[in-house]
Amino acid sequence: MTDNYYGMLGVREDASTAEINQAYRYAAPKVHPAYADRNPLDASRRFADLARAWYVLSDETRRGVYDVQRHPGRTAPSSSTSLGPVDPEETFASSMVEWAMELRGQGYSGQRIEDLLLLHECPAHIAASVAALFTAGSTAPAAGARAGGAAPSGSQTSFPGLGSYSSALAATKSWRDRAPAIVGILVFIGVVLGGLLIAIDQSAKQSPTRTAQASSSVPASAPAASAPLPASMPPAAPGPYAFMASVPELTAPDTVEGTATRAATSFHLLANTQRPSSDSGSFNTKVALRVPLPYGKQVLYLLQSVPNNQNPYECHACSVVVSSTVTTVGKKGGESVTTPLQDLDLMGTWGKYDFSTVALVELGRSHLGLVFQDGFMGMGETDQYISVFSIEPKGLRKVFGFRSSHDNTATAGCVQNKATCERYVMSPRFVRDGRSTWYPLEISIAGLTPDASGNQVPVSGTRLLHFDGQTYVLDKRDDDAASSTASPTAPAATSTVNTAGGPQ
């Protein structure tokens, strides 16, 4: 039986190449061998499966051959090709290089490219090598050193036809050795693109219309500093975060770096949520996460805002205001704001929140959502919380939230009275049946908790919840079981929403 590559990437059989690329770039870094110490045992197999799926489906010819193998009744493509073995690490490198070129074409700086790769959990030495070409003043050898090693003595350094790129990767044994080879191909591509930009700019300078405009806008007595830019410096492209200029709550947005300022009065949090105080009356805001949505041509952005205090210590323990907005990608690649800026909640502490814990999930058939994880630790007590947001046409809607773990065994109260000690973990999983508008939510519970008599007893099992139109509720049989056995408090729904971005 032919492997289901579409299922491995989590995309439809009619998915576009862009959707396939997005799915692979999101999933593959999380199971990369560089994270072997934290990954499950089957991560290497999963990494190889994802690489082969992307290698086949991202190419129209290979995809056509594969579709014929899956559905023999279809017509084979005119130029057939063999679906041979795939090197998962070389495939991963190719995908990161391709992604970096796309980002550069959208106006991203080298540092922002590296930041985005790291944000998607690309291993640090690979992200640094790929981004090195686009960092001012960087060179390929320096990038190789940054990645942790120099090119082996037998490595090829010329790239006619890009043929030596594959051989260089095959000859090395680790990603640290492969980094210079990746940078080499980027240098070659960069030189070609640079030459094209220069040629285009020089051609444009010869246009009579442009010459007339230039002579009328620059006075004859203007100093040398006012002269037009040399041909080697093409006009600056719109920043990758150009949409920020049309968000009314953002002041002085930097559309290249994705930063801005927000007035304290511009936030619209829920009525029971207190905004962190700012002695300056303003907040520093920046784009923290960019999430291309698989269905359609939309992109979801998460922004974080922290108080702009004269004394940084004033926010030593304050939470981060997390906000969201959705844009639509136009035919020319520009993005326009689809939903207004929406303040979701306070998350994190010490002025920071780990956005790498945010997960894009499928809440139902073709129905996407975001899962946020947050935590608190203090006075010997540790708590973790999970919030589930549904992605809807008007914005994000919080449909569920619960405390996913609790441990008070290091508190003074537990030490003095063992009957108060409690330690448990709840792990959620959406049960994908492929047909429900809202998939059931299964929560596994494990740990120790006191019973009605104050005795410590182990607790384990699962609870199944269904969506009732507003939030997730326990099934009746699970509700009865939970009330008749020792168990942590059933997950409490927190379904208050703020879909319009206004005060509630």
C-alpha positions as CSV (number, residue, x, y, z in Angstrom):
1,M,0.0,0.0,0.0
2,T,1.3,3.5,-0.9
3,D,2.0,5.7,2.1
4,N,-0.4,8.6,2.6
5,Y,1.9,11.6,2.3
6,Y,-1.0,14.0,2.5
7,G,-2.0,12.6,5.8
8,M,1.6,12.7,7.1
9,L,1.7,16.5,6.4
10,G,-1.9,17.0,7.5
11,V,-3.1,18.6,4.3
12,R,-5.9,17.9,1.8
13,E,-5.2,16.0,-1.5
14,D,-6.0,19.2,-3.4
15,A,-3.7,21.4,-1.2
16,S,-1.6,24.0,-3.0
17,T,2.2,23.9,-3.0
18,A,2.2,26.8,-0.5
19,E,0.0,24.9,1.9
20,I,2.3,21.8,1.6
21,N,5.4,24.0,2.3
22,Q,3.7,25.6,5.3
23,A,2.8,22.2,6.8
24,Y,6.3,20.8,6.4
25,R,8.0,23.9,7.8
26,Y,5.8,23.9,10.8
27,A,6.1,20.1,11.6
28,A,9.6,19.1,10.6
29,P,11.7,21.3,12.9
30,K,9.9,20.0,16.0
31,V,11.2,16.4,15.3
32,H,14.6,17.4,14.0
33,P,17.5,15.1,15.2
34,A,19.1,18.1,16.9
35,Y,16.3,17.8,19.6
36,A,16.8,14.1,20.1
37,D,17.1,14.5,23.9
38,R,13.5,15.9,24.1
39,N,11.8,14.1,21.2
40,P,9.8,10.9,21.5
41,L,11.4,7.6,20.4
42,D,9.7,7.7,17.0
43,A,10.8,11.2,16.2
44,S,13.5,10.1,13.7
45,R,11.0,8.1,11.8
46,R,8.6,10.9,11.8
47,F,11.3,13.3,10.6
48,A,12.1,11.0,7.7
49,D,8.5,10.5,6.8
50,L,7.8,14.3,6.7
51,A,10.9,14.8,4.5
52,R,9.8,12.2,2.0
53,A,6.3,13.5,2.0
54,W,7.4,17.1,1.3
55,Y,10.0,16.0,-1.3
56,V,7.3,14.2,-3.3
57,L,4.4,16.6,-2.9
58,S,6.3,19.9,-3.3
59,D,7.3,18.9,-6.9
60,E,4.4,18.8,-9.5
61,T,6.0,15.9,-11.4
62,R,6.8,13.7,-8.4
63,R,3.4,14.5,-7.0
64,G,1.7,13.5,-10.2
65,V,3.6,10.1,-10.2
66,Y,2.6,9.6,-6.6
67,D,-1.0,10.4,-7.2
68,V,-1.1,7.8,-10.0
69,Q,0.4,5.2,-7.7
70,R,-2.3,6.0,-5.1
71,H,-5.1,6.1,-7.7
72,P,-4.1,3.8,-10.6
73,G,-7.0,5.0,-12.7
74,R,-5.5,8.5,-13.1
75,T,-3.5,9.6,-16.1
76,A,0.3,9.6,-15.5
77,P,2.2,12.9,-16.0
78,S,3.9,13.4,-19.3
79,S,7.4,13.4,-17.8
80,S,7.6,10.5,-15.3
81,T,10.2,10.3,-12.6
82,S,11.3,7.7,-10.0
83,L,10.4,8.2,-6.3
84,G,13.8,7.0,-5.0
85,P,15.3,7.3,-1.5
86,V,15.3,10.7,0.2
87,D,17.9,12.1,2.6
88,P,15.8,13.7,5.3
89,E,18.5,16.1,6.6
90,E,19.4,17.3,3.1
91,T,15.7,17.8,2.3
92,F,15.2,19.8,5.5
93,A,18.2,22.0,4.5
94,S,16.7,22.6,1.1
95,S,13.4,23.6,2.5
96,M,15.0,26.1,5.0
97,V,17.0,27.7,2.1
98,E,13.9,28.0,0.0
99,W,12.0,29.5,2.8
100,A,14.8,32.0,3.5
101,M,14.8,33.1,-0.1
102,E,11.0,33.7,0.1
103,L,11.3,35.7,3.2
104,R,14.1,37.8,1.8
105,G,12.0,38.5,-1.3
106,Q,9.3,39.8,1.1
107,G,11.7,42.3,2.7
108,Y,12.9,40.5,5.8
109,S,16.3,41.3,7.1
110,G,18.8,38.6,7.9
111,Q,18.2,38.9,11.6
112,R,14.5,38.6,11.2
113,I,14.9,35.5,9.0
114,E,17.0,33.9,11.7
115,D,14.5,34.9,14.3
116,L,11.6,33.4,12.3
117,L,13.5,30.1,11.7
118,L,14.3,29.9,15.4
119,L,10.7,30.7,16.3
120,H,9.6,27.7,14.3
121,E,12.2,25.6,16.2
122,C,14.8,25.3,13.4
123,P,18.0,24.2,15.1
124,A,20.1,27.3,15.9
125,H,23.2,26.4,13.9
126,I,21.1,25.8,10.8
127,A,19.1,29.0,11.3
128,A,22.3,31.0,11.7
129,S,23.9,29.6,8.6
130,V,20.9,30.1,6.4
131,A,20.4,33.7,7.6
132,A,24.1,34.7,7.4
133,L,23.9,35.7,3.8
134,F,21.3,38.4,4.5
135,T,23.1,39.8,7.6
136,A,25.0,43.0,6.9
137,G,28.8,42.4,6.9
138,S,28.5,38.7,7.1
139,T,30.5,36.2,5.0
140,A,30.1,32.5,4.3
141,P,33.1,31.5,6.4
142,A,31.9,33.6,9.4
143,A,28.6,31.9,9.1
144,G,30.2,28.5,9.1
145,A,32.2,29.4,12.3
146,R,29.0,30.6,13.9
147,A,27.3,27.4,13.2
148,G,30.0,25.5,15.1
149,G,32.6,24.4,12.5
150,A,34.4,25.1,9.3
151,A,34.0,23.3,6.0
152,P,36.0,20.1,5.7
153,S,39.2,20.3,3.7
154,G,37.8,18.3,0.8
155,S,34.6,20.3,0.4
156,Q,33.8,21.8,-3.0
157,T,33.4,25.5,-3.0
158,S,32.2,26.3,-6.5
159,F,28.6,25.9,-7.5
160,P,28.2,25.7,-11.2
161,G,24.7,24.5,-11.8
162,L,24.4,24.0,-8.1
163,G,25.6,20.5,-8.5
164,S,28.3,20.6,-5.8
165,Y,25.7,21.5,-3.2
166,S,24.3,18.0,-3.0
167,S,27.7,16.4,-3.1
168,A,29.0,18.6,-0.3
169,L,26.1,17.7,1.9
170,A,26.5,14.0,1.1
171,A,30.2,14.1,2.0
172,T,29.7,15.6,5.5
173,K,28.5,13.7,8.6
174,S,26.8,16.3,10.8
175,W,24.8,19.5,10.4
176,R,27.6,21.6,11.8
177,D,29.8,20.4,8.9
178,R,27.0,21.0,6.4
179,A,26.4,24.6,7.4
180,P,29.1,26.1,5.1
181,A,27.7,24.2,2.1
182,I,24.3,25.7,2.8
183,V,25.8,29.2,3.0
184,G,27.7,28.5,-0.3
185,I,24.6,28.0,-2.3
186,L,23.0,31.0,-0.7
187,V,26.0,33.1,-1.7
188,F,25.6,31.9,-5.3
189,I,21.9,32.6,-5.4
190,G,22.4,36.0,-3.8
191,V,25.0,37.1,-6.3
192,V,22.7,36.1,-9.2
193,L,19.8,38.0,-7.6
194,G,22.0,41.0,-6.9
195,G,23.1,41.2,-10.5
196,L,19.5,41.1,-11.6
197,L,18.5,43.9,-9.2
198,I,21.3,46.1,-10.5
199,A,20.4,45.5,-14.1
200,I,16.8,46.3,-13.4
201,D,17.7,49.5,-11.6
202,Q,20.1,50.7,-14.3
203,S,17.4,50.1,-16.9
204,A,14.9,52.1,-14.9
205,K,17.4,55.0,-14.6
206,Q,17.5,55.3,-18.4
207,S,13.7,55.9,-18.6
208,P,13.0,59.6,-19.7
209,T,10.1,59.8,-17.4
210,R,12.1,58.8,-14.3
211,T,15.0,61.1,-15.4
212,A,12.5,64.1,-15.6
213,Q,11.1,63.3,-12.2
214,A,14.5,63.0,-10.6
215,S,15.7,66.4,-12.0
216,S,12.6,68.2,-10.8
217,S,12.8,66.7,-7.3
218,V,16.5,67.3,-6.6
219,P,17.8,70.9,-6.6
220,A,21.0,71.6,-8.6
221,S,22.6,73.0,-5.4
222,A,21.7,70.0,-3.3
223,P,24.7,68.5,-1.4
224,A,26.2,65.2,-2.3
225,A,24.3,63.4,0.5
226,S,21.0,64.2,-1.4
227,A,22.1,62.5,-4.6
228,P,20.1,59.5,-5.8
229,L,21.1,56.1,-4.4
230,P,23.7,54.3,-6.5
231,A,22.5,51.5,-8.8
232,S,23.9,48.8,-6.5
233,M,21.2,49.8,-3.9
234,P,17.7,48.9,-5.1
235,P,14.8,50.8,-3.7
236,A,13.6,49.5,-0.4
237,A,10.8,47.0,-0.6
238,P,7.7,47.3,1.7
239,G,8.4,45.8,5.1
240,P,7.2,42.3,5.8
241,Y,4.9,43.7,8.4
242,A,3.4,46.5,6.3
243,F,0.0,45.6,7.6
244,M,0.9,47.2,10.9
245,A,0.6,50.6,9.4
246,S,-3.2,50.1,9.0
247,V,-3.8,49.0,12.6
248,P,-5.1,52.1,14.4
249,E,-3.9,51.0,17.9
250,L,-0.3,50.9,16.8
251,T,1.8,54.0,16.9
252,A,5.1,54.5,14.9
253,P,5.2,51.0,13.6
254,D,8.5,49.6,12.2
255,T,7.2,47.4,9.4
256,V,10.6,45.8,8.9
257,E,11.3,44.7,12.5
258,G,7.6,44.3,13.4
259,T,7.7,46.7,16.4
260,A,5.4,49.5,17.5
261,T,4.1,51.5,20.5
262,R,0.6,51.2,22.0
263,A,-1.0,53.7,24.4
264,A,-2.2,52.1,27.6
265,T,-5.7,53.3,26.9
266,S,-5.8,51.4,23.6
267,F,-6.2,48.0,25.3
268,H,-9.5,46.3,25.5
269,L,-9.2,43.3,27.9
270,L,-12.0,41.4,29.6
271,A,-13.7,43.2,32.5
272,N,-12.1,40.9,35.1
273,T,-8.6,41.3,33.6
274,Q,-6.3,44.0,35.0
275,R,-3.9,45.5,32.5
276,P,-0.2,45.8,33.7
277,S,0.6,49.3,34.8
278,S,2.9,51.6,32.8
279,D,4.4,54.7,34.3
280,S,4.9,56.2,30.8
281,G,1.4,55.4,29.7
282,S,2.7,53.3,26.8
283,F,3.6,49.8,25.9
284,N,6.3,48.3,23.6
285,T,4.6,46.0,21.1
286,K,6.1,43.5,18.7
287,V,5.1,40.7,16.4
288,A,5.8,37.5,18.3
289,L,4.4,34.8,16.0
290,R,3.3,34.6,12.4
291,V,1.0,31.6,11.6
292,P,0.0,31.0,8.0
293,L,-3.4,29.4,8.1
294,P,-3.7,26.2,6.0
295,Y,-7.2,26.9,4.6
296,G,-7.3,29.9,2.3
297,K,-4.8,32.7,2.0
298,Q,-4.8,34.1,5.5
299,V,-2.1,34.7,8.1
300,L,-2.7,35.0,11.8
301,Y,-0.3,37.2,13.8
302,L,0.2,37.2,17.5
303,L,1.6,40.3,19.1
304,Q,3.0,40.8,22.6
305,S,2.9,44.1,24.6
306,V,4.9,44.9,27.7
307,P,4.9,48.2,29.7
308,N,7.4,50.9,28.7
309,N,8.5,51.8,32.3
310,Q,11.3,54.1,33.1
311,N,12.3,51.7,35.8
312,P,12.4,48.2,34.2
313,Y,12.1,46.6,37.6
314,E,8.5,47.9,37.8
315,C,7.6,45.1,35.4
316,H,9.8,42.4,37.0
317,A,6.8,40.1,37.5
318,C,4.1,41.5,35.1
319,S,2.4,39.4,32.5
320,V,2.4,40.0,28.7
321,V,-0.6,41.3,26.9
322,V,-1.2,38.9,24.0
323,S,-3.1,40.2,21.0
324,S,-4.1,38.9,17.6
325,T,-5.1,40.0,14.1
326,V,-5.6,38.2,10.8
327,T,-4.5,39.3,7.4
328,T,-5.4,38.2,3.9
329,V,-2.7,37.8,1.3
330,G,-3.4,39.5,-2.0
331,K,-2.4,38.4,-5.5
332,K,0.8,40.4,-5.4
333,G,1.8,39.1,-2.0
334,G,0.7,42.1,0.1
335,E,-1.3,41.6,3.2
336,S,-4.4,43.5,4.3
337,V,-6.0,43.4,7.8
338,T,-9.1,41.2,7.9
339,T,-9.9,41.3,11.6
340,P,-9.3,44.2,14.0
341,L,-6.6,43.9,16.7
342,Q,-8.0,41.8,19.4
343,D,-6.6,41.6,23.0
344,L,-6.8,37.9,24.0
345,D,-5.4,37.7,27.6
346,L,-2.5,38.2,29.9
347,M,0.1,35.4,29.7
348,G,3.5,34.7,31.0
349,T,5.4,36.6,33.7
350,W,8.6,38.6,34.1
351,G,7.6,40.5,31.0
352,K,8.0,37.4,28.8
353,Y,5.8,34.7,27.3
354,D,7.1,31.6,25.5
355,F,5.3,31.7,22.2
356,S,6.9,28.4,21.1
357,T,4.3,26.6,23.2
358,V,1.5,28.0,21.1
359,A,0.1,25.2,18.8
360,L,-2.1,25.4,15.7
361,V,-4.7,22.6,16.0
362,E,-7.7,21.3,14.2
363,L,-10.7,21.6,16.5
364,G,-13.0,20.0,13.8
365,R,-13.3,19.3,10.2
366,S,-11.6,22.3,8.4
367,H,-11.9,24.2,11.7
368,L,-8.7,25.6,13.1
369,G,-7.8,26.8,16.6
370,L,-4.9,27.8,18.8
371,V,-3.9,26.2,22.1
372,F,-1.9,28.4,24.5
373,Q,0.0,27.0,27.5
374,D,0.8,29.2,30.5
375,G,2.2,28.6,33.9
376,F,2.9,30.0,37.4
377,M,5.4,29.0,40.0
378,G,5.8,30.5,43.5
379,M,6.1,29.7,47.2
380,G,6.7,26.0,46.4
381,E,3.6,25.7,44.2
382,T,3.5,25.1,40.4
383,D,0.5,25.4,38.1
384,Q,0.1,25.0,34.4
385,Y,-2.9,26.2,32.4
386,I,-4.3,25.6,28.9
387,S,-6.5,27.9,26.9
388,V,-8.2,26.9,23.6
389,F,-9.2,29.6,21.1
390,S,-11.3,29.0,18.0
391,I,-10.2,30.8,14.9
392,E,-13.4,32.3,13.4
393,P,-14.3,34.9,10.7
394,K,-14.5,37.7,13.3
395,G,-11.4,36.8,15.2
396,L,-10.4,34.4,17.9
397,R,-13.0,33.1,20.4
398,K,-11.9,31.5,23.7
399,V,-13.9,28.3,24.0
400,F,-12.2,26.4,26.8
401,G,-9.6,26.8,29.5
402,F,-8.5,24.7,32.5
403,R,-5.6,24.0,34.9
404,S,-3.7,21.2,33.3
405,S,-1.3,20.5,36.1
406,H,-0.8,21.2,39.8
407,D,1.9,20.5,42.3
408,N,1.9,21.8,45.8
409,T,4.2,19.2,47.4
410,A,6.9,21.8,48.0
411,T,4.7,24.2,49.9
412,A,4.8,24.7,53.7
413,G,1.2,23.6,54.0
414,C,1.9,20.2,52.3
415,V,5.0,19.6,54.5
416,Q,2.9,20.3,57.7
417,N,-0.2,18.4,56.5
418,K,0.1,15.6,54.0
419,A,-3.6,15.6,53.5
420,T,-3.4,18.8,51.6
421,C,-0.7,17.5,49.2
422,E,-1.7,17.2,45.5
423,R,0.2,16.5,42.3
424,Y,-1.4,15.7,39.0
425,V,-1.2,16.3,35.2
426,M,-4.0,16.5,32.6
427,S,-3.0,16.0,29.0
428,P,-5.6,17.1,26.3
429,R,-6.0,15.5,22.9
430,F,-8.6,16.2,20.2
431,V,-10.1,13.0,18.9
432,R,-10.0,13.5,15.1
433,D,-12.9,11.5,13.5
434,G,-12.6,13.4,10.2
435,R,-16.3,14.4,10.1
436,S,-17.3,16.3,13.2
437,T,-17.6,20.1,13.1
438,W,-16.1,20.0,16.6
439,Y,-13.9,17.0,17.5
440,P,-14.4,15.6,21.0
441,L,-11.7,16.5,23.6
442,E,-10.1,13.7,25.5
443,I,-8.2,14.6,28.7
444,S,-5.9,12.0,30.4
445,I,-5.3,12.4,34.1
446,A,-2.5,11.0,36.2
447,G,-1.1,11.8,39.6
448,L,-1.9,11.8,43.4
449,T,-4.7,13.6,45.1
450,P,-6.4,13.4,48.5
451,D,-9.7,11.6,48.8
452,A,-12.7,12.7,50.9
453,S,-10.9,11.3,54.0
454,G,-7.7,13.2,53.3
455,N,-5.8,10.1,52.3
456,Q,-3.3,10.3,49.3
457,V,-4.6,8.1,46.5
458,P,-3.4,7.6,42.9
459,V,-5.6,8.9,40.2
460,S,-5.5,8.0,36.5
461,G,-7.9,7.7,33.6
462,T,-9.5,9.7,30.8
463,R,-12.4,12.1,30.6
464,L,-14.2,12.8,27.3
465,L,-15.7,16.2,26.6
466,H,-17.9,17.5,23.8
467,F,-18.6,21.0,22.5
468,D,-22.1,22.2,23.4
469,G,-22.0,25.3,21.2
470,Q,-20.3,27.5,23.8
471,T,-17.6,25.4,25.5
472,Y,-16.5,21.9,26.2
473,V,-18.5,19.9,28.8
474,L,-18.0,16.5,30.3
475,D,-20.0,13.6,28.8
476,K,-22.7,12.5,31.2
477,R,-21.1,9.1,32.0
478,D,-17.7,10.7,32.6
479,D,-19.3,13.4,34.8
480,D,-20.8,10.6,36.9
481,A,-17.5,8.7,37.1
482,A,-15.6,11.9,38.1
483,S,-18.0,12.6,41.0
484,S,-17.8,9.0,42.3
485,T,-14.0,8.5,42.3
486,A,-11.0,10.4,43.7
487,S,-10.1,12.9,41.0
488,P,-8.8,16.4,40.5
489,T,-11.5,19.0,40.0
490,A,-13.0,18.5,36.5
491,P,-11.7,21.1,34.0
492,A,-13.7,24.3,34.4
493,A,-14.8,26.0,31.3
494,T,-13.8,29.6,30.7
495,S,-15.7,30.6,27.6
496,T,-16.0,34.3,28.0
497,V,-15.0,35.8,24.6
498,N,-14.0,39.1,23.1
499,T,-14.5,38.6,19.4
500,A,-14.8,42.2,18.3
501,G,-11.7,43.5,20.0
502,G,-13.8,45.9,22.1
503,P,-14.3,46.3,25.8
504,Q,-16.5,43.8,27.6
